[in-house]
């Protein structure tokens, strides 16, 4: 009988949750991003295919992602589920303690990663730097297995080669390492 008294009875008859302030802000941000992606998509049609292809792809994926996310949060709100919060692009900020030193260290880390990516493109070239950057981010911040991260890097390289090299015939910069190697021979 003691166990029955300690059990909490859940009342599911309350219906959907009311729209709280955090949900309203999240919804507003998603709508704003959808508008930005749609404007980016429309504006990119004024450009040549080489220049407009990437903004079209990103904006298309962005609209689909935001719509899927809106459906997800609406579904959670309607069903009244407080499941684990979804994570969208909170890496590496998910592990910040909140004190100013931790925030500063994380911000410096994010800036350092961006500079390392830019430097990698400049020195090694986009075909090498982008897959390595993606792979390392997936392992370090995403916590995925190394073979899955390597597969992600390989898919990144495949997209670069098929979409940009073959389809769009994009002209790439000559990396410093290649220029240096050409000078040796």
C-alpha positions as CSV (number, residue, x, y, z in Angstrom):
1,X,0.0,0.0,0.0
2,X,3.0,2.3,0.7
3,X,4.1,2.0,-2.9
4,X,0.7,3.1,-4.2
5,X,0.7,6.2,-2.0
6,X,4.2,7.2,-3.3
7,X,3.2,6.9,-6.9
8,X,2.3,10.1,-8.7
9,X,-0.8,10.1,-10.9
10,X,-0.2,11.8,-14.2
11,X,-3.1,13.7,-15.6
12,X,-2.9,13.7,-19.4
13,X,-6.3,15.4,-19.8
14,X,-4.8,18.9,-19.7
15,X,-4.4,19.0,-23.5
16,X,-1.7,20.8,-25.3
17,X,0.7,23.1,-23.5
18,X,0.2,26.8,-23.7
19,X,2.7,28.8,-25.8
20,X,5.3,30.0,-23.4
21,X,7.8,32.8,-24.0
22,X,10.8,30.6,-24.8
23,X,8.7,28.7,-27.4
24,X,7.5,31.9,-28.9
25,X,11.1,33.2,-29.2
26,X,12.3,29.9,-30.7
27,X,9.4,30.0,-33.2
28,X,10.2,33.6,-34.1
29,X,13.8,32.8,-34.8
30,X,12.9,29.8,-37.0
31,X,10.5,32.0,-39.0
32,X,13.1,34.7,-39.3
33,X,15.6,32.1,-40.6
34,X,13.1,30.7,-43.1
35,X,12.6,34.2,-44.5
36,X,16.4,34.8,-44.7
37,X,16.9,31.4,-46.5
38,X,14.1,32.2,-48.9
39,X,15.5,35.6,-49.7
40,X,18.9,34.1,-50.1
41,X,17.5,31.5,-52.5
42,X,15.6,34.1,-54.6
43,X,18.6,36.5,-54.7
44,X,21.0,33.7,-55.8
45,X,19.1,33.3,-59.1
46,X,20.6,36.6,-60.3
47,X,24.1,35.1,-60.1
48,X,25.9,32.8,-62.5
49,X,25.5,29.0,-61.7
50,X,29.0,28.8,-60.2
51,X,28.3,31.6,-57.7
52,X,24.7,30.8,-57.0
53,X,24.8,27.0,-56.6
54,X,26.1,27.0,-53.0
55,X,23.6,29.6,-51.7
56,X,20.8,27.7,-53.4
57,X,21.8,24.4,-51.8
58,X,22.3,25.9,-48.4
59,X,19.1,27.9,-48.4
60,X,17.1,24.9,-49.7
61,X,18.5,22.7,-46.9
62,X,18.0,25.5,-44.4
63,X,14.3,25.9,-45.2
64,X,13.7,22.2,-45.0
65,X,15.6,21.9,-41.7
66,X,13.8,24.8,-40.2
67,X,10.4,23.5,-41.3
68,X,11.2,20.1,-39.9
69,X,12.3,21.7,-36.6
70,X,9.1,23.7,-36.4
71,X,7.1,20.6,-36.9
72,X,9.1,18.9,-34.2
73,X,8.6,21.6,-31.6
74,X,4.9,21.9,-32.5
75,X,4.5,18.2,-32.2
76,X,6.1,18.2,-28.7
77,X,4.0,21.1,-27.7
78,X,0.8,19.5,-28.9
79,X,1.6,16.1,-27.3
80,X,2.8,17.8,-24.1
81,X,6.1,15.9,-24.0
82,X,9.1,17.4,-22.2
83,X,11.6,15.0,-23.7
84,X,15.3,15.8,-24.0
85,X,15.9,19.2,-25.6
86,X,17.1,19.0,-29.2
87,X,20.5,20.2,-30.1
88,X,21.0,22.3,-33.2
89,X,24.4,23.9,-33.7
90,X,25.1,24.2,-30.0
91,X,28.5,22.6,-30.4
92,X,30.9,23.4,-28.7
93,X,28.8,25.7,-26.5
94,X,26.9,22.7,-25.0
95,X,29.8,22.0,-22.6
96,X,30.4,25.6,-21.3
97,X,30.2,25.9,-17.6
98,X,28.9,29.4,-17.6
99,X,31.7,31.3,-15.8
100,X,33.4,34.0,-17.8
101,X,36.7,32.1,-18.0
102,X,35.0,29.1,-19.6
103,X,33.0,31.2,-22.0
104,X,36.2,33.1,-23.0
105,X,38.1,29.9,-23.5
106,X,35.3,28.4,-25.6
107,X,35.0,31.6,-27.7
108,X,38.7,31.6,-28.4
109,X,38.5,27.9,-29.3
110,X,35.7,28.7,-31.9
111,X,37.7,31.5,-33.4
112,X,40.8,29.4,-33.5
113,X,38.9,26.6,-35.3
114,X,37.6,29.1,-37.9
115,X,41.1,30.5,-38.4
116,X,42.6,27.0,-38.7
117,X,40.0,26.2,-41.3
118,X,40.8,29.3,-43.3
119,X,44.5,28.7,-43.0
120,X,44.0,25.1,-44.1
121,X,42.2,26.2,-47.2
122,X,44.9,28.7,-47.9
123,X,47.8,26.3,-47.4
124,X,46.4,22.9,-48.3
125,X,43.4,23.8,-50.5
126,X,39.7,23.4,-50.1
127,X,39.6,19.7,-51.2
128,X,41.9,18.7,-48.3
129,X,40.9,21.3,-45.6
130,X,37.1,20.9,-45.7
131,X,36.9,17.1,-45.2
132,X,39.6,17.2,-42.5
133,X,37.8,20.1,-40.7
134,X,34.5,18.3,-40.9
135,X,36.0,15.0,-39.7
136,X,37.8,16.6,-36.8
137,X,34.7,18.6,-35.7
138,X,32.6,15.5,-35.8
139,X,35.0,13.5,-33.6
140,X,35.9,16.3,-31.2
141,X,32.6,18.1,-30.7
142,X,30.1,15.7,-32.1
143,X,31.5,12.6,-30.3
144,X,30.9,10.3,-33.2
145,X,33.1,7.3,-34.0
146,X,36.1,8.0,-36.1
147,X,35.0,5.8,-39.0
148,X,31.7,7.7,-39.2
149,X,33.5,11.0,-39.1
150,X,35.8,9.7,-41.9
151,X,32.8,8.7,-43.9
152,X,31.4,12.3,-43.4
153,X,34.7,13.7,-44.6
154,X,34.7,11.4,-47.6
155,X,31.1,12.5,-48.4
156,X,32.2,16.1,-48.1
157,X,35.0,15.5,-50.6
158,X,32.6,13.7,-52.9
159,X,30.2,16.6,-52.9
160,X,33.0,19.0,-53.6
161,X,34.3,16.9,-56.5
162,X,30.9,16.1,-58.0
163,X,29.0,19.3,-57.5
164,X,31.7,21.9,-57.7
165,X,34.4,20.4,-59.8
166,X,32.3,18.4,-62.3
167,X,28.9,20.1,-62.4
168,X,29.8,23.8,-61.8
169,X,33.4,23.6,-63.1
170,X,34.5,25.8,-60.2
171,X,37.9,27.5,-60.4
172,X,39.8,26.9,-57.1
173,X,42.7,28.8,-55.7
174,X,46.2,27.2,-55.8
175,X,47.1,26.4,-52.3
176,X,50.5,27.6,-51.0
177,X,51.7,24.0,-50.6
178,X,51.1,23.2,-54.2
179,X,52.8,26.4,-55.3
180,X,55.7,25.5,-53.1
181,X,55.9,22.0,-54.6
182,X,55.7,23.4,-58.2
183,X,58.6,25.7,-57.3
184,X,60.7,22.8,-56.3
185,X,60.3,20.9,-59.5
